[in-house]
Amino acid sequence: MIQDDTLRQRCRRIASIAPIIVERCDEFVDACSSDWRVDPVETITGELLPFCSSLRWLGKHGGKVLRSRSAGRLGRPLWLSGVTSVIERVPHGDVLVLGTWNYPVLLPGVQIAQALAAGNTVQFKPAAGTERSAEILVDCFRDVGFDQSKLRLLGSDVESATGAIDAGVDLIVLTGSAATGQNVLARSSSTLAASIMELSGCDAVLAIPGCDTGRLVKAIRFGLTFNGGATCIGPRRLLVLKKDRDKVVGALTEELKDASEVVVHPAARGSLADNLASALRRGADETRCLYDEQKLRTTGRIAPLVLTDVKPSDPIANADIFAPVISVIEVDRVEAMIDVVNKCDYRLAASVFGSEKRARSIAERLRVGTVVINDLIAPTADPRLPFGGRGKSGFGVTRGREGLLAMTTIRVVSSRRGRMTPHLDRRTPRDRGLLQGLMTFLHGRGLQKRVAGLKLMQASVKTKADEDDSS
């Protein structure tokens, strides 16, 4: 059982990491700088600021979320008289966190913090190329007392991950591609380790009638260019009515006219080039006429691209692309937008632009993990919110209350007071009538049925009394 005093102390220690993150901000910025992360502001706003907020949230709310809950008299079934129970949140044990290259501080950082807050030990395997930021991150946890016995930093090579899985862990938390998720699940199948899979997306933006086109295209530009387009919930598909297509595409092209080239991460270049080549062969039109396949394959450089004439069935409309590319899909009606989203293999998140009332009605029908109305990406950084996907976008959640609870498993302790233990008595012929009568009295349909149940119980009791008298 996680004792309340120990739990509160642990959560306070984790919250005290936030000032250390602030003091080491410049080190984090330098460590996260790369060909695809060139703006220091993106490290601060996309990683450090939301990470600090998550740490503070854990310090304030973690103890309340994880404390034990009693199940006493109120609501207890009549036939369990004398029984009280406690539902405890207990640590899984040894948690393996498999980090990612596109957000190497925020995503694994929150997962590590929540796992430690719940009382687990953690092994952290960073993505290749993020070794320095991982070292700084672990040092911040070390500064508040989480030593090697609680948090262990592994190498960034694949063998470090497979070795840890083969040795046996209790929970695996992966942020990565769907292909990596499949490999990890296959590897861990022999041990049946619990898993949380935060996987890729191919997120849709729904431009419904009456949406603010100016706001829509500004949001898409932000989503395409932030972090070099390497965000799992970045906009990959723009669903628009045919009658609005020219207006929206024209406004988006104008919005992107001064957008700079970005460098695509080496891990994403090959699949991106292959998907673009397939889309163009199938009749897609690259509206900005800026795509250079050879440049992409050799240097990784690409300008934000807008592809039109893309069909929902085209491979690029079902691909986990980590680059500033968006496919415009035309539909006849809003119902078709919902259908396109729900039939996609990847269902991480979606954004709906339009009147809030109508957007909410659409959001209720989207089978995705997160829906953002009249914005994208930024609201998901709220430390109170869980995050996870469906389909090839994975399962389970991280972050928020639900993500913290996912770092624990359940233990129930029940105790019985008093001498009423009828289930321990030997069976008698009257038992069926007595129990069937009790069930009918408690749960029968209507007053007449319940009265009949009460009479059946009385008859069974009378039979028992008659048997006792005759003996």
N, C-alpha and C positions, 0 to 999 in steps of 0.2 A: 504494500500500500504506500502511496506517496503521501508522507506526512505533511500536514499543512504548513508547519513551521519550516521544514526543509524546503518545501516547494516554494514558499514565499521568498526565502533567502536566495534560492537558485534564480528565480525570476528577477529579483532585484539586481543580482550580479550581472545577469545578461543585459538588463537595461543600462547598467553602468558602462557598457561597451560603447554606447553612442558617443560620449565625449571623446573617447579614444579614436573613434573613426574620424571625428572632426579634426583632431590634432594631427592625424596622419593623412589628411585629405590629399595633400600634394603627392605623397608617395603612391596612394591609390591611383590618382590621375596619371602619373607617370607609368605605373605598372599596367594600366588598362589602355594606354595609348598604343595604336597600331595603325596599319595602313587603312583599316576599315573603321577605326575609332579615332578620328583626328581632332574632335572638338572636346576640350576638357569639360565644357558645360554638360555634355551628354553623360559623362561619368558621374557628375555631381547630381544632376536631375534624374537620370535614369537608373542610378544605382545607389549612391551614398545617401541621398536624402530619404528615399523610401525605405532604405535599410535601417537607418537610424529611427525612423518612425515606427518600424516594425519592432525594433528592440525596445523602445519605450512602451509600445502597446503590450508587449509580453510582460514587462515589469509591472504594469498597472493591472492587467486583466488575467495573466497566465494562471495565477493562483486560484482565482474564482472559477476559471474554465475547467481546471483539472481536479478540483477538490471532489472528494467522495460525496455521493448522494444517497440518502436513506430512503427506504421504502417501508414505512411504518403502517399504522392502522388505517390511515386515510386511503380509501380505494382498495384496501386489501380484500381478496375474496373471502366470503364467509367461512368457507371450508378450510381456510388457512389461519384460523384464529390462533393467536399466540406466536405466529411467525413474524419476525422482522428481518429485513435484509439491508445490506449496504452494497451499493454499486461502486466499485473502485476503478479508477483509471490507473493502470500500472504500465511501466515502460515495456516496450517490445524487448529491449535488451541491447543488442549490438546493431547499430544502424549504419548502413553504407550509403553515403551521399555521393552520387556521380555527377560532377559539375559539368557546366556547359561553357562554350567559348564566347557566346554572344553577350551574355550578362554574367560575367564570372564572379561578381561580388554579391549582388542582390539575391540572385536565385539560390545558389548554394548557401549563402550566408543566412538567409531566413530559415532554410531547412535545417541547418546545423543548430541555429539558436533554438528552434522549436524542439528539435530532438533532445538537446541538452536540458532544456527547461522541463521536459517530461521525465527526465531522469535516465535517459539512455546514454550509452557510450557511442561515439561516432568515429567512423573511418571516412575520411574525405579524400576522394580521388578527383583532382582537378582535370579539366580538359587540357590537352596539349597546347602549349603556347600561353597558358595562363598561370604558369608556375609562380611567378613573382607575386601576382595579386593574391594567390592562394596562401603564400607564405605570410604576407602582411595580414591577411584575414585571420589566419590561425593565431598569429602573434597577438592580435587584439583579444581573442578569447583567452590566450595564455595570461595576459596581463590582469585578468580578473579571477584567475585561479583554476581554469580548466586545463589541467596538465595533460601529459601524454597518455595517462591512464584513462582520461575522459574523452580526449579528442586527438586522433592520430592522423597526420597528414601522409597520404600515400604518394607514390610517384604518378606521373601523368600518363604513363604508357598503358596500353591495353592489358598487359600482363598483370599490372597491379589490381585492376578491377576483377579480372577473371580469377586471380589468386584469392582475393578476398571472398568472392562468391563461392568458390570451390571449398574454401576453408569453413564456410558456414556463417551466415549472418542471419539476423532475425527479421530485418526489414531493409529493402532496397528502395532508395528514392532516386529516380533518374530524371534528369532534364536533358532531352536530346531528340533525335529523329525517330520516326516510326521504325525504321530499319534497325537502329540501335536498340530500341525497346524490344523488338522481336528477338534479337540476339541475347539480350540480358535475360529475358523470360525463359528462353530455351536453356540457357546456361544454368539458371537457378531452379529449373523444374525438378531436379533430383532432390533438392533440399526443401522444396515447397516454401521458400522464404516469401513472406508477405512483400508486396510491391506497391509503390505509387509511381505511376508513369506519367510524367508531364511531357508530352510529345509535341510534334510539329503541328502547324496549322496551315490552312489555305483559306484564310478568312474573307468573308464577303462583306461588302458595303452595299446596303440597300437604299437606293435613292427613290423614295416613294413620292407620289404626287404632292406638290406643294412644299417640297423641301427647299431650304435656303441653299441655292446653288453655290453662292459665294462661300458660305461656311463649309459646305460639302467638299469643295475642291481644296480649300485651305487645310482641312483635316487630312485629306488624302495625301497632299504634299508632305505634311508633317509625318504621316505614317510611312510614306515611301522613303523619306530621306533620313529620318531619325535613326541613329546607330547604323548608318549605311544601308538601311533597309533590312538589317538582320534582326528582326523582331518576330517572334513566333506568331504574334497576333497583329502583324502588319497587314495592311490591305492588299489582298492578292486578286480579288474579283470585285468588279463594280457591276451591280445588277441595276439596270435602268430600263424604263419603259421605252419602246421603240419611238414613240412620239417625242420623248425628251432626249433622245440619244445625241443628236447633233448639238443641242445647247449645252449639255453636260460635258461632252467630250471637248467641245470648243473651249469651254471655260477651264477645264482641267489642263488642256494643252497650253493655254495662255498662262495659267498659274505656274506651270513647270518650265517656262521658257528660259528662266535664268538659273535653274537648278543645276548644280555642279555634278560632275561625274563622281562616282564612289568606287572603292575597291571592294570587290566581292571576296569573301573569305575563301581560301584555297579549297576547303572542304565542300564548298557549294558551287564552284565554278563549272565543273564538268556537267553536272545534272542540269544546271541552269541553261548552259549552252545547248544541251541536247533537247530540252523542253522548248526552248525558243525556236530551234531549227524545225522541230516537229510542228509547232504552231504555225510557222510561216508556210510550211509545205501544205498545211491543211487549209490555207486561205486567210489566215489572220493578217491584219495590216498594222504595221508599226507606224503610228501616225506621225511621230516626230522625226522619222528618217535619220536616226542617230545611232542605230545599232551596228556594231562592228564585231562580228563573231570572232574573228581572228584576235582582235584586241582583248576580248573577254577571255578567251582561252589562254592567251600568253601572259597577259598582265593583270587580268581580273578587273579591269576598269570598264565601267558601264554608266551611261547616263540613265536617269529615270525613264522608263519606257511605258507607253500606253498602247496596248494591243486591242484593236477592235475586230469585229467579226469572229469572235471566239464563241464556240458552242459549249454548253455545259458538259458535253461528253468528251471534249478534247482533253488530252493528257495534261496540258498546262493548267487546266481548270480543276485538276485533282492532284496537284503536285505541291510538295512542301518546299517552296522557294524562299531562300533567305537573301533577297536582293530587291532593288527598287523597280519591280515590274508589276503592273496591274493589267488584268484582262477585263475588257468591257463585254458583258453578256447582255444582249437585248432580249426582253420578254414582252409578251402582249399584255400581261396584267400582273398585279401585285401577288396574286395567288401563286403564280409561276415562280416568283422570287423565292417564296417560302419553300416551294418544292425543290428548287435548285439547291438551296442551302441544306435541306434535310437529306438530300440524296448524295451529297458529297461525302467521300470517305473521311475527310478531315473536318471535325466539328469542334474546334477549340472556342472560337468566339465569332461574333458578328456585330456590325454596327448598322443602325437604322437611322436615317435622316428624314425628318418630316415632323408633322404635328405630334406632340407627345402622346396624345390620346390614341391616335391611330398606330403610332409606333409601338406603344405598349401592347396593343392587341396583337400586333404581328410578333413581338418578342415572345409572347406566351406560347407561340406555335413553333418556335425555332428550337430544334433539338441540338443545342450547343451548350457549352459550359458557361459562357458569359455573353450577355447582350448589352451593348452600350448605345444609348440614344443620343443623337446629335453630338457625338464626340467619338473618339477611338483611342485605345491604348492607355492614355493617362489615368482614367478612373480606376483601372485595375491595380494601380499602385497603392490604393488605400489599404493600410495594414489590417483593417478589420475584415477584408473580403477574402473568401476562399478562392482558389484558382485551380481549374482543371478542365479537361476536355472529354469528348466522347468519340466513339469510333477510333480511327487511327490516331486521333489526338490524345489517346491515352485514357487512363482511369485513375480514380482517387483524386484527392486535392491536397494542395499545400497552401500555406498562409492562412491568416485569419483564425477564428475560433475552430472551424472545422479542420483546418490543416494542423492545428495544435493537437486536437483530439486524435487525429490520424496517427500521431506519433506515439500513441498508447494503445493498449489492448484492454479488454474488460476482464475484471475478476469480480464475481458476486459471492458475498459471504452471507449465508442465511442462518438464523438461529431460532429455536423454538423454546418458548417458555410455557410453563404450565403442564398439566397432565393430560390434556386433550390430544390424543393421538389415535383417532379411530382407524386410520389406515394401517396401523400396526396390528389391529385385532384380526383374529381368524374370520374368514368369510362365513356368513350365515345365510339361510334362504331368504331372509327379509331384506338383505342388503340392496338387491336390485330395486325393489319397490321404493325403499327409503331414498336411495340416491337419484333414481329417475324422478321421483316426486320433488326432491330438492332442486334438481335441474329445471324442472318444469315451473316450479314456483319462482325461481330466480330469473328465468330467461324465456318463459313461455309467451306466446303472442296473445296479448289481451288479458283482461281481468278474469274472464271465465276460465281460461287455461291455467292461470296461476292459482286460482282457487282449487281447481282440480288437482294441481300438483300438491297443494297443502293437504288436501284430503287423502291423497295417496300416501303421503308421509305419515299422517295420523293413523291410517290403517296399518301401515308397516309397524309402527310403534306399538299399536294395540295387539298385533299378532305376537310381537316379542313379549308383551306383558302376559298374554294368555299362555305362551309357552313356559314362562317363568312360573306362573301359578300352578300349571299342571305338573311341573317337575317338583 
